[in-house]
């Protein structure tokens, strides 16, 4: 079926008059009615067609529809009394607005014998209108006539676009054509304010074909149903469902509050603000029932107006709300408080907040609803819903909906608040367990970084630099499985254990074996209370600046990256031991020689791995970031290098999924001139000559002030080695800026013990004397035997 030209239909008289009163269009129906051809009237004032009389009144200012009886002048001079319906059409393409005036073809009484009208009206239980196959209205029932606000006997012969210029009229006419063409019904949903109604209603219109005895479509029946209540219920259900999806996507308090405001605008309110109570000191819960005046801090707001010009407080600002304010009233009562400006409910504002009063007047705010945010018996704050663009006040259903949405949001805000508090506690614990500063050593220059995870919580990553005897240094990096306080506490226990084991100078593989036993025991203990097994990875390295050799072992941890002084970075190929906690499997050490100025990069997997990047790709990025360039020369500071690595591998917003630790160490070497070594035969008579050689070497080093103490220490340690040790015996002196180290090595594995000699004992006072004369002393076992060492502080001697 071809589209119908409504203006060309001769059955209905139609004319178009612009806002200036000039006649712009005139159809064949109008010519048949008044006899004037279009050429005689188009372009002339429409008032020239009016004769005296008529019971219609002129449209008032702002009216967009008019109907009434007009006395019109026929071409042959007689007067024609015509009922006319006119409605204003908005301007198009920048032109003036126009009025479409229509006169139905038949204004006589209803014809009850019309089979189409009789069939439709008797079968339709609701507002009904019937159109023929030319889209002309054949009849309406009384319910539809009341909705149209027009007499039923005056609209016959009109099309939907004749009755009104609203979008719904145009859409209805298009759907009528569709049903005529297809013969299938169509369901149309729209919002429309009927004549005489104060607010728009939701309508469901069933557009169904009417067929004759031969099954041919001869007309259309339109049945309209008011389903406003069902529509509102569906909207409320949709808002609740949307709130459950959109609110609480993160564990951030401010973001969750903003999500609440975003969800409710514009569905429920035109402006929404969320204000929260400040957390109590010492981590206490907010009070269950705040007492006015109440201090609330703005967390978020949203508006239908860009920029939220209605907001009085900026996010982060603290305002105090006295008794009588909607916020305080709702918090005290523990339920929603609805206030309407026309009823004078907000008059008390004038006494304490004139700024808000001005905003109410400026934007036409007429209704507010304050709903307390409560979760788990705790009051967290208040959400305020405001209407100014939507003309309807809040209803009881709106209040119930707001309470349900805010209840969901309150739980999410409380979860975020609890998470933030736990995260801050864990961070505090984590930072207290990590080294606050790296000790300066003669062996390495070190720098480090630690970044907690943004989403999954603080983990158990740690690093450490531990000075050892003989100017050696131990470097360790580890990662405890899991996140939260438990992981941080386990990390602290493992770091303490590593420092304890390092003090007894265990080799890297032996240290990891002891650490593995500890993790196994921790897993057994945690398994008893249901906390789950403990797992960790670790890498331990010992560097000796005298020999420039580094010994390393790892337990399931990523291998470090070595940056030579004049070469590209490379991943070290170390034997991969099992993670800590597996138990019973051996660890293997590897040893390599490092040139002075080499950089070792130790890290945890959170630095190189992410959800969208494999470990191999992350390690490649790490090597690239560590490589010297024109912008980052080899002599660049390690702190600068750390920052460059973090920028290259971690998200710029700090939103890493796992915590990350990075430790960089640049090796130093001790010149041969600062080390003196003597091989000593097992002859007590040679102790005196050795003391003399030691004094001579101290003289060469300009350390004669320390010679007296050094002689005593060397004499005692060498004598003990000759008496109780096994050959060969070696004495070594190591001179640093602030320290003089005396080491005596032999092949015996029996270590000396400090004891207090009795009065009648002839010996046993030597080590006590060494302990009193030196800063510290100790022993370490080696593959060949043992070494007894003592450190003398040179700055104190001076």
Beta strands, then each sheet from edge to edge (+ up, - down):
strand 1: 13-18
strand 2: 23-26
strand 3: 50-54
strand 4: 65-73
strand 5: 79-89
strand 6: 98-103
strand 7: 127-132
strand 8: 137-140
strand 9: 186-192
strand 10: 201-211
strand 11: 217-226
strand 12: 271-276
strand 13: 294-303
strand 14: 318-321
strand 15: 337-340
strand 16: 367-375
strand 17: 378-387
strand 18: 444-451
strand 19: 459-467
strand 20: 473-483
strand 21: 536-544
strand 22: 549-555
strand 23: 561-563
strand 24: 570-571
strand 25: 576-577
strand 26: 590-593
strand 27: 599-603
strand 28: 660-667
strand 29: 675-680
strand 30: 729-735
strand 31: 739-746
strand 32: 776-781
strand 33: 786-793
sheet 1: 2+ 1- 6+ 5- 4+ 3-
sheet 2: 8+ 7- 11+ 10- 9+
sheet 3: 14+ 13- 12+ 17- 16+ 15-
sheet 4: 18+ 28- 27+ 23- 24+
sheet 5: 19+ 20- 21+ 22- 25-
sheet 6: 19+ 20- 21+ 22- 26+
sheet 7: 29+ 30- 31+ 33- 32+
end
